[in-house]
Amino acid sequence: MEFKSKNPFLNNKSFTATSKDQVHEATVIDYNQEMTLSGTINKTFLLFLILTASAMVTWWMTFNDISPMVPAFGGAIVGLVLVLIAAFKPQYSPYLAPGYALFEGLFIGGISAIFELSYPGIVLQAVGATFVTFIVCLGLYKYKIVKVTEQFKSVVVAATMAIATYYLISWLFSMFTSFQPVHYGNSMMSIGISVFVIVIAALNLFLDFDRIEKGVQQKMPKYMEWFGAMGLMITLVWLYIEFLRLLSKLYSKD
């Protein structure tokens, strides 16, 4: 049984024969209309700039005594909707990906500012940890130190699905009961769970790199660059938020 990437943007279905018929039936192939690695990198960087600029809005609001809750959580909801649309309609990614970065940035900026108010300096540390993790994982993948085998995919996807299920169940229980999930607070168990989640999020980067590389090799349509960049941004946002959570637990133990 083959497991698929938990990230809906980098699953097997999207990065298989999206345009095989179009490519093989064409008499002349326009290589400028194919997915490239450099194009995907450029679009990822552009999405990062949009997200950062958007995040500055709710960040500024927080530090000027203006509640960022409405735009932050509104941005999170709209971002999720755009993710779901793009998962089923990847051909619209050139429009959906920038929109996702814009609205998700509002959420990231608000959440980051709230953490920063409680723990000064935490945002810079979380950003640095996310960047270092990304570079390390990219280097390990590029030089084939870590190989993305089918067994590797299965383990990472299974662990990711388990985490998502646990988070969902914990959230539902905490909403309607007095139950407090074990990953709340700053106990050693809670810190250990955060470390585990960060490791799994980092391992998802390898799956992202692998799917993007395969998309380039299979000469997917140009819009898949936006699709791949958007998927990579989703993983990086997840990783960043988990670093914020871990660091806040470590801060609160002091």
N, C-alpha and C positions, 0 to 999 in steps of 0.2 A: 504493500500500500504506500502510495507516494503522498507525503504531506506537502501542503502548499504554504508559502510564506504568509504569516499572520498579517503582514502589511498588505492591505487590499490592492495597493498600487503595483506591487512587485510579485504578483502571483504567476503561476505557470500559464494560466489561460491568457492573460494579457500579453505575455512576452513569448508567445509561440508563433503561430502562423497568422498574425493579424493581417498581413498584407501579402501573403504568398501568391495568391491568385493575381493580385494586381502587378506584382513584380514579374512573374513568369509569363504573363500574357502580354506584357509590354514589349514592343519592338526595340525601343530605346529607353534605357534606364537613366533617369535623372538622379545622379548620386547626391545632389544638393537637397533632395527630398527624403533622404534616408537618415535614420537616427545615428548620431556620432557621439563618441565619448566627450570630445571637446565641447560640443553643443550642449550636452547634458550638464557638464561642469559649469558652463557659462550661465545656464538657466538656473542651476542650483544657487549660484552666487547671487543672481538677480533676485531670486525669491528670498534669500537671506537678507538682502538689503531692504526689500519691501517690508519684511517682517520686523526688522530692527527699527525702521522709520515709524511703522505703525505702533510698535511697542512704546516708543517715546511719548506718544500721545497720552496713554493711560498712566505711564510713569509720571509725566508732568502733572497730570490731574491729581494724582495721589499726593505729591509733594507740594501741591498748592491748595490743599484742603478741599479738593473736589472729589467726591466719591467716584471711583472707577468701576464700581460693581456692575452697573448696567451695561456700559460698552464692553467691559471685560467678558462677562458671561454671555452677553449677546453675541460677541465675536466668537466665543467658543461654540455656541450653538450653530451659528451660520457656517463656521469653519467645518463643523461635523457634517452639515448638510452638503456642503460642496465636496467633501471627501466621498460621501456616499454616491453622489451624482457621478463624479469622476470614475469611481470604481466600476460603474456600469456603462459609462459613456466616455472612455478614455480619449476619444477624438475631440472632445471639448476641453481637454486639458490646457491648451494655450490660453483659455479664458478663465478656467476654474482654478488653475494653480496660482496665478497672481492674486485672485480673490481669496483663496485660502490663506496665503501669506499675509494679506492685508488684515483679515478678520482674526486670524490666530494671533497675529502680533498684538492686537488689542488685549487679548486674554493674557498673553505672556507678559506684557508690560504691566498690567494690573497686578497679577500674581507676584511678579518679581518685586514690585514696589512694596507690596504688603510684607513680603519676607524681609526686604531690606530695612524696613522700619523697625522690625523686631530684632533683626540680627545684622547690624551694619557690616558691610563688606561681603556678605554671603553671595550676592549676585555675581560679583566679579570672580569669586572662587568657583561658583557653579559653571559660569561661562568658560573659565579656564580649564576646568576638569572635563567639560564636554568637548572642547576643542582638542585637548590632548588625547582623549579617548578616541576621537575620530581619526586623528593623524596616526596613532598607533595601530588602530584596526586597518586603516587604509594601507599602511606600510606592510603589515603582516599579510594582507591579502595580495598586494601587488607582487611581493617577492615569494609568494606561494608557501609561506611559512605555515599559514592556516589554509587548508583546502576545504572548499565547500562541497562535501560529498553528500549523497542522499541520506546517509545516516546522520550526518551533522545537521542537515535541514530538519530531519524528523525530530531530533532531540530539541532543537531550538524552537521549532514551531509548537511542539507539545508543551514545552515549558512556558512559552508565551501565552498559549491558550489557557493554561492552568492559572497563570497570573491574572489574566483578564477575567476569568470566571470567579476567582477569589475576590478580586476588587469589586466586581458587580454584586456578588452575594453579600459582602461586608457592607457595601453602601446601602443595599436594601434593608439589611438588618438594623443598621444604625439609624436609618430614617424612620423606621416604624417601631423600634424597640429600644430599650436602654443598653443593648449589647454594644460593647466597645471592642472593635477588632484588635487583634494582637499587634498589627503593624502601626497602631496609633501609639503615641507616647514616645519615650526615649529609653525604653528598656533594652537590654542586650538582644532580646528576641526581635524587637522591632527594628533595631539597627541591623541585625543580621538579615532580616527580610529585605530591607532597603538595599543592602549590598548585593544580595542575590538578584533582585530585580534589575539593578544597574548592570550586572554581568550579563543577564539575558538581553537587556536592551542593546548592550554593546555587541553581543553576538548577532543580533538582528542586522547590524550594519554589514556584516559579512554576506548575509543573504541579499541585502540591498545591492551591494557591489556586484555580486554574482549575477543577479537578474539584469542589472543595467548592462553589464558586459555581454551577456547572452543576447540582449536586445540589439546591441550594436552588431554583434556577429551575425545575427539573423536578418539584419538590414530592415528593421522595423521602420514604419513611417516616421516622418520628422516630428509629429506631435508627441511621439512617445518620449522624446527628450523632456518635455514638460511633465509628462506622466511619471517618468523615472525620478526627476528632480523633486517633484511633489512628494513622492513616496519616501525619498531620502530625508526630506525636511520633517516629515511626520516622525520618523525614528529619532532624529536629532532633538526635536521638541520633547518627545517622551523622555529621552535620556537626560536632557537639561532639567526637566521638572523633577525627575527622580534624584538628581544630584542636589537640588534645592531641598528636597525632603530629608535626604540623608544628612546634609550639613546642618539643617535646622535641629535635628535630633542630637547631633554631636555638640552643637552650641548650647543647647538647653541642659546638657549634662554637666556643664562647667559650673 
